[in-house]
Amino acid sequence: MGSPADTSKSIKVERYKRYIRRVNSTKLLNASSKLLFRATLLVALILVFLFTFNYPPLALADMYSTQRHLQAHSHFLSSGAWEKQLRHSATPRRPNGLTVLVTGAAGFVGSHCSLALKKRGDGVLGLDNFNAYYDPSLKRARQAMLAKHQVLIVEGDLNDTPLLHKLLDVVAFTHILHLAAQAGVRYAMHNPQSYVTANIAGFVNLLEAAKSANPQPAIVWASSSSVYGLNTENPFSELHRTDQPASLYAATKKAGEEIAHSYNHIYGLSLTGLRFFTVYGPWGRPDMAYFFFTKDILQGKSIDVYETPEGKQVARDFTYIDDIVKGCLGALDTAEKSSGSGGKKRGAAQLRVYNLGNTSPVPVGKLVSILEGLLNSKAKKHVIKMPSNDGDGPYTHANVSLAFRDLAYKPTTDLPTGLRKFVKWYVGYYGLQTSLKKDIPSA
Ligand SMILES: O=C(O)[C@H]1O[C@H](OP(=O)(O)OP(=O)(O)OC[C@H]2O[C@@H](n3ccc(=O)[nH]c3=O)[C@H](O)[C@@H]2O)[C@H](O)[C@@H](O)[C@@H]1O
């Protein structure tokens, strides 16, 4: 046993040691928390740098797509109610009615077709990504118009694979009317990637989902008159060359036709491509000439009217929307079933391509003079040579005998009649009735 002095000394030594251990461990804690803090700061700085300076489009696009993905997934999770809404919209209200997924349903042709299908008792579910290629508020207005008719549009992208699979799982679609695309001939010079993303990757993604579905739906989709490219035979027939596209837009549509061939061949998907010829009408696309000419004429701004390098007028086979809708419905009604199921081909399936035009080309100068009459305003015309490198062609002219034979397609609206209907809608939609000096003359 030691003396009391020894004991007190050893207690003090022990207390000191504990003190030192505590100090050391606090130092260690401080050091590691400092390290942690610095690491967190570094990670945060790197993230801020990536998002803000380094890859803004990529990082933001990823963020938005993840957000949309999560939104879609949160729909999936609270799925009962959401799935019920999908099924309600997609259920036909007539015996043997079609069950159609319409992609691009908030678009020009998509909204008209969705409404026409719904009105005759078919089930329609829309899909649209509401992108900002042109004023999204017009797309929202079309969506609201469709909602009044119990057509639901799911907000989502063609490239969102889980979403597509989910939609095809929830509803046994008999048909897909695929109209979602990056449209516009000249914009391809400015944003080529958007054409590849929507018209090629998006189309393949849709076909992948459709081929795996059970039952496989039949697919009708929008190709374009622009696939005729440098073809000089006239009027354009489905038998003519389409291997000389004059724009990237045309090339992606032509690629779509070839991709359709391969999915038909490998998986037995029933596929019908429709080559639309410059579609116009109420609820149309603001990026198209007839639409922005109307706006500019009313605002007293000058318009560029193109002529060919040889000084000739350019002409288009302008086709009225109601005629195009009849062609789309005719194609859906005559589409045979896909032959495969669950990704396996069980036999040959239908593969078709049709022109849907008006069979009557009109020079752009004539389009302008019709608008001048309807708007009661003189256009400030600026006639210029067509920019040589923007993919534009001098004229289009459809031979529609195949569509007439197989789809009973027969266009009935001439340009003056169709433009009158467009202008009537335009002044109503934008609330301009009173600014026009006189009423739009009726037919
Ligand atoms: O037929 C088609 O498949 C294509 O029709 C239209 O393309 P486009 O015929 O070029 O339609 P607009 O851009 O409205 O041009 C119509 C006419 O006006 C002319 N134009 C265009 C713009 C302009 O400022 N001035 C002008 O005279 C064009 O050369 C063309 O002859 C659509 O924009 C495409 O999405 C569609 O695929």
PDBQT file of the ligand as one rigid body, heavy atoms in Angstrom, charges set to zero:
ROOT
HETATM    1  O1  LIG A 501     -44.563  19.645 -95.697  1.00  0.00    +0.000 OA
HETATM    2  C1  LIG A 501     -43.918  19.375 -94.704  1.00  0.00    +0.000 C 
HETATM    3  O2  LIG A 501     -43.673  18.227 -94.474  1.00  0.00    +0.000 OA
HETATM    4  C2  LIG A 501     -43.398  20.443 -93.797  1.00  0.00    +0.000 C 
HETATM    5  O3  LIG A 501     -44.212  21.605 -93.901  1.00  0.00    +0.000 OA
HETATM    6  C3  LIG A 501     -43.758  22.720 -93.205  1.00  0.00    +0.000 C 
HETATM    7  O4  LIG A 501     -42.567  23.187 -93.810  1.00  0.00    +0.000 OA
HETATM    8  P1  LIG A 501     -42.704  24.273 -94.964  1.00  0.00    +0.000 P 
HETATM    9  O5  LIG A 501     -43.486  23.729 -96.109  1.00  0.00    +0.000 OA
HETATM   10  O6  LIG A 501     -41.351  24.748 -95.271  1.00  0.00    +0.000 OA
HETATM   11  O7  LIG A 501     -43.633  25.390 -94.269  1.00  0.00    +0.000 OA
HETATM   12  P2  LIG A 501     -43.352  26.915 -93.896  1.00  0.00    +0.000 P 
HETATM   13  O8  LIG A 501     -42.150  27.076 -93.088  1.00  0.00    +0.000 OA
HETATM   14  O9  LIG A 501     -44.623  27.447 -93.354  1.00  0.00    +0.000 OA
HETATM   15  O10 LIG A 501     -43.059  27.588 -95.318  1.00  0.00    +0.000 OA
HETATM   16  C4  LIG A 501     -44.099  27.664 -96.286  1.00  0.00    +0.000 C 
HETATM   17  C5  LIG A 501     -43.583  28.360 -97.518  1.00  0.00    +0.000 C 
HETATM   18  O11 LIG A 501     -43.282  29.717 -97.198  1.00  0.00    +0.000 OA
HETATM   19  C6  LIG A 501     -41.961  30.044 -97.612  1.00  0.00    +0.000 C 
HETATM   20  N1  LIG A 501     -41.424  31.037 -96.650  1.00  0.00    +0.000 N 
HETATM   21  C7  LIG A 501     -41.114  30.670 -95.399  1.00  0.00    +0.000 A 
HETATM   22  C8  LIG A 501     -40.637  31.585 -94.491  1.00  0.00    +0.000 A 
HETATM   23  C9  LIG A 501     -40.488  32.904 -94.881  1.00  0.00    +0.000 A 
HETATM   24  O12 LIG A 501     -40.066  33.790 -94.099  1.00  0.00    +0.000 OA
HETATM   25  N2  LIG A 501     -40.831  33.245 -96.154  1.00  0.00    +0.000 N 
HETATM   26  C10 LIG A 501     -41.293  32.354 -97.057  1.00  0.00    +0.000 A 
HETATM   27  O13 LIG A 501     -41.590  32.717 -98.203  1.00  0.00    +0.000 OA
HETATM   28  C11 LIG A 501     -41.203  28.738 -97.657  1.00  0.00    +0.000 C 
HETATM   29  O14 LIG A 501     -40.169  28.805 -98.613  1.00  0.00    +0.000 OA
HETATM   30  C12 LIG A 501     -42.288  27.767 -98.067  1.00  0.00    +0.000 C 
HETATM   31  O15 LIG A 501     -42.386  27.722 -99.464  1.00  0.00    +0.000 OA
HETATM   32  C13 LIG A 501     -43.517  22.394 -91.736  1.00  0.00    +0.000 C 
HETATM   33  O16 LIG A 501     -42.866  23.455 -91.075  1.00  0.00    +0.000 OA
HETATM   34  C14 LIG A 501     -42.739  21.121 -91.549  1.00  0.00    +0.000 C 
HETATM   35  O17 LIG A 501     -42.717  20.805 -90.170  1.00  0.00    +0.000 OA
HETATM   36  C15 LIG A 501     -43.421  20.046 -92.356  1.00  0.00    +0.000 C 
HETATM   37  O18 LIG A 501     -42.866  18.826 -92.192  1.00  0.00    +0.000 OA
ENDROOT
TORSDOF 0
